[in-house]
Structure formats: C-alpha cells, structure tokens
Amino acid sequence: MADIREIVTGSAAMEWPWRSERVEPSGKDGAVAATPGENTKPEVSTHCVVGGAHAFILRISSFFGLAPLKFETQSNGFTVTISSAMCIYSYILVTILVICTIFGLATEINIGVELSVRMSSRMSQVVSTCDVLVVVITAGAGVYGAPRRMREMLKFMDNVASVDNSIGAQYSLANERKLCAVLLAILIFFTVLIADDFCFYVLQAKKINREWDIVTNYIAFYLLWYVVMVLELQFAFTALSVHTRFRAVNDAIALTARHVAIPLEQLEQPAPVNMFAIRVAPADARRSASNVSLLVDTLPGVGDHPVIIRKNVNGEPRLIVPPCEAIRRLAALHGSLCEVVQRIDRSYGLPLIVILLSTLLHLIVTPYFLIMEIIVSTNRIHFLVLQFMWCVTHMLRMFVVVEPCHYTITEGKRTEQLVCQLMTYAPSGGALPSRLELFSRQLLLRSVTYSPLGMATLDRPLVASVIGAVTTYLVILIQFQRYDS
C-alpha cells in the first residue's frame, strides 16, 4: 500500500477547492508515452488538494473510518493520500463497535421481555434484533470496503478533473459554504435525534434501575448509526458531483445546437460546479481524448488544446470551432463521465444494496413500533413523536440515496433528447450528421444509470416499490402481534 501514492494537490488559484495532477509514463529519451491502445502502465494520480465541502465530508468520513486518508494542511486545502495507519484505525474502530453492539444485543435478549425497555414482547425482540443487525451489517460493509472505494475515488477524480477543465467549471465560494452548511445541518439534526432517542430509553430504564445497562448495551449501536449516515452522505455527495458534470455537458450541446440555428433549449446561466470542483494541470503534451477545453479560455500552460467556446465581451459564450468538432469532443466527455458512473457503481455496489435493505427494514420496524404504541395507548407522547421523527428520517435516507441518482439519469435522458433533436434538424451536408450518428450509437451502448450489483436501479420508481413493500409487511407484522397477544 505504501507503494501506491494517490495524492491530490491544490491549485494555486484560491477559487478552486482542489486540483489533481497526473504523471504520465515517458520513454527513455523523454518522449511522450505510447497511445492508450499500446501496452503501458496505468496512469497514477500523484498530487491532489481537497478543500471546501469535499474536504469537510472526507474529514468526517475519515473520523468514522469511511475514508482512510492522511490529511496534510496546505495554504489552500488539505493534501490527502491513502494511509495504512488510518486503514488499521478504521478496521479496529468498526470491529470494536460491532462486537460491543452484538454483545449488548445478546445481553438485552437474555434479560427477557419483563425487564427490557426496547423488547417488551417476543415480536418486538425479533423486530429490534433485525433493527440492530442491519445497522451492524451496513456499517461493516461501509468501513471494511472503504480503502478500495477511496482508491477508486482517487482514480475517477482524474476523469472528473478532465471534464472540469474541458467545460470550464466555475466555482462559487458562497455556494460552497451553503453546501457545507447543509451537510452540517443534517449531521446536527441526526445528532439531536440520536441523543433524544438514547436519553428516552435511559430514562425509561431508570425506573427499574437499569439505566447504566442501557448505556453500555446500546452506546456502540448508536455510534454505528453515525457510520451509516455518513456513508450515505458520502455517496450522495459523489453522485451529485457527477450530475453537475452531465448537466454542464448538456448545456454545451444546447449551445452547439444554437450555433447551427437549432434552438433546442433556452440556455440558462451556467451554474457553478462546487462538488469535486477540480482544475487539472497538464503533465505532458499528450492528454486523453476527454481532456479538451470547451467553455473557457485556454488555461495557462494548456495552449496545445484549442478552446471551442469562448465568452465574448458581453460575457455570453460563443462557439469558435466547427460544430462537428464540438460534438466529437462532447461525445468524448460524455463517455468519460459514463466511465465515472460505472466506477462509482462498482465501488459502492455492496454498501448501496445493504443500505437499501437497511432502509427497507427500518421503514418497516419504525412504523411498527409507532402503530403498536397507538394501539396500546399508553399516552407516551414523547415516544410517539420520537418514532414519527425516525420514520421521517428513514424516508429522507431513502431520498438522499435515490435522488442524486435520479437527477443523473434525468440528465442522461436529456442528452439523448438533445442529440436526437440535433439529428432531426441538423443540415444534411458536412460532417455533423456523421458525428451525431456516432454520438447516438454511443448513447445506446453507454447508458447513464446506477444499478448496484445489478439488483436494482436507483431511481424514483424504486421509492414507490419500497413504500408498497413496507405497507404489505406492516400489515403482516400487526396481524402476528395480535395473534401473539
């Protein structure tokens, strides 16, 4: 692991939160390495600096064992690299928490339903056991697979960096602060909910002098909840960053269409790209096919890559290369982003499936306790409010995972619509129709979708399916509870 250095370096310009630089293999005489079709060693990211919301989420993930990275403070961010010591810390942390949680669960079950404050019946014992075990499995899948995910992340950062350099990604400090504020607000809300839930059961146990038993049996379980929540935020952050790149590429396609007198869409002001905002500095004369400058003037030292879109004196973008060349390069950018989606899908495959199963079970367990409390009518208003807030939280967890993927899939469909309209209305002469034909074939072969382990597609129809399944299982559980009574 020490031989693999995947570091990120920051741009000297303060408007970019982080930059990645690559070192490409060269020949003995200093010549540029062979083309991708030849036998060459894979390129390795050597420098990277993270800042803003990206550094914030990675710092939190590192604390909970989900990002085993070493952080070194720089003037414009934090230099990060895979750390063997942090990998060991992550494994030890989650192993201790999992062992303590299982031990506490076994202790509560052995006490019996008469003295347990969370398992007052046989059915609630089964439900609570499923509740605890699904959190354990989710946290374990997230932490034990973290080193591999971080290596994959540092690899696809390079692809995202190429796209950012090509589309002229803009960075807004105000939006970056808003993003950090949203992440912090989510964590604060979850902390308050966890603390309230923990204190409620401690106070209930105090009536039978078991408050310290509850503390020791459940403290590790509540800490594992943080691991699960941060894992979901980490994935959502990554998926949203890819969505913003697809949207920028689509805006560039619409601008190209307008240049050939095909007004497909009304162009809006380009939105700043804040998540994974990268600026790439070239290391060699050769760059990959996706490394083209599209929306901004040539960056310093990137004179060998012609700009195809430049802002005029009024600040409006205009095309300065032939439309067929713009379409060719946009197709290359789209293909690069599709590769990023595939890498994310592979690296988060198992954790995402476990998260979906976890959310499904919690959406069954939590409403079950809420409904049973209403049926029993013990007038515990605090408990009713608490369970209702947990129901809302689990629904939000589902949307946190699904919505970024839905937005990305929507942008993929928008790309198909733009290319289809261009093919319909574009002039029949010249090279543009053939470029559009190649682009359309690429879209058929490389769809934009998140399908972890091929078991489910992360899109809004999945939410409807989960709600239907929850309703069915709740009816079954309530029927069993009445029979048990």
SULMOPE-V760623 format. One record per pair of residues at least 6 apart in sequence whose ideal C-beta (glycine too) atoms are under 6 Angstrom apart, sorted by the first residue. I is the first residue (numbers start at 1). J is the second residue. If there is no record, write none. Layout:
# SULMOPE-V760623
I	J
I	J
This chain:
# SULMOPE-V760623
1	84
6	45
6	82
6	154
7	46
7	47
7	48
7	81
8	18
8	20
8	48
8	49
8	50
8	80
9	19
9	21
9	47
9	48
9	49
10	18
10	19
10	49
10	74
10	76
10	77
11	19
11	279
14	76
15	171
16	171
16	277
16	279
17	51
17	52
17	54
17	277
18	49
18	50
18	51
18	77
19	279
20	45
20	48
20	157
20	158
20	161
20	278
21	47
21	281
22	43
22	45
22	283
23	46
23	283
24	33
24	43
24	283
24	284
25	33
25	40
25	41
26	33
32	284
32	285
32	286
33	40
34	40
45	154
45	158
49	74
49	77
49	79
50	58
50	77
50	78
50	80
51	77
52	176
53	176
53	179
53	180
55	77
55	78
56	180
57	237
58	67
60	230
61	67
61	230
61	234
62	69
64	226
64	227
64	230
65	90
65	93
65	94
65	143
66	142
66	146
66	230
66	231
67	150
68	83
68	86
68	87
68	90
68	146
68	147
69	80
69	83
70	81
70	83
71	78
71	80
72	79
82	150
87	147
90	143
90	146
94	143
97	220
97	223
97	224
98	136
98	140
100	220
101	136
101	220
101	221
104	217
104	218
105	132
107	217
108	116
108	217
113	119
113	120
113	121
117	201
117	204
117	205
118	128
119	125
119	128
123	481
123	484
127	365
130	361
131	365
132	221
134	358
134	361
135	224
135	228
137	354
138	228
138	354
138	355
138	358
139	224
139	227
139	228
141	350
141	351
141	354
142	231
142	351
149	347
152	343
152	347
156	340
156	343
159	336
159	340
160	276
160	278
161	278
161	280
162	290
162	291
163	245
163	333
164	278
165	280
166	292
166	293
166	294
166	333
167	248
167	294
167	295
168	295
168	296
169	273
169	277
170	272
171	272
171	277
172	272
175	272
175	274
176	274
179	274
190	229
193	389
194	222
197	386
198	222
200	386
201	214
202	211
202	214
205	211
205	214
232	397
232	400
232	401
235	348
236	400
236	404
238	344
239	404
239	405
240	275
240	404
241	275
241	276
242	340
242	408
243	407
243	408
244	273
245	337
246	337
246	411
247	411
249	330
249	333
249	334
250	411
250	414
250	415
252	294
252	330
253	330
253	418
254	264
254	265
254	267
255	317
256	323
256	326
257	264
257	422
259	319
259	323
260	323
262	425
264	418
264	421
282	302
289	332
290	332
290	333
290	336
292	305
292	329
293	305
293	307
294	308
294	309
295	309
297	307
298	307
308	321
308	326
309	317
309	319
310	320
311	317
312	318
323	432
324	431
324	432
324	435
327	435
328	435
331	439
331	442
338	446
341	448
345	450
349	452
349	453
352	452
353	452
353	453
353	455
359	394
359	397
359	398
360	466
362	394
363	394
363	470
364	470
364	473
366	387
366	390
366	391
367	391
367	474
368	477
369	387
370	387
373	383
373	384
402	458
402	463
405	450
405	458
406	459
406	460
409	448
409	449
409	459
412	448
416	443
419	439
419	440
422	436
423	436
426	432
426	433
449	457
450	458
451	457
456	462
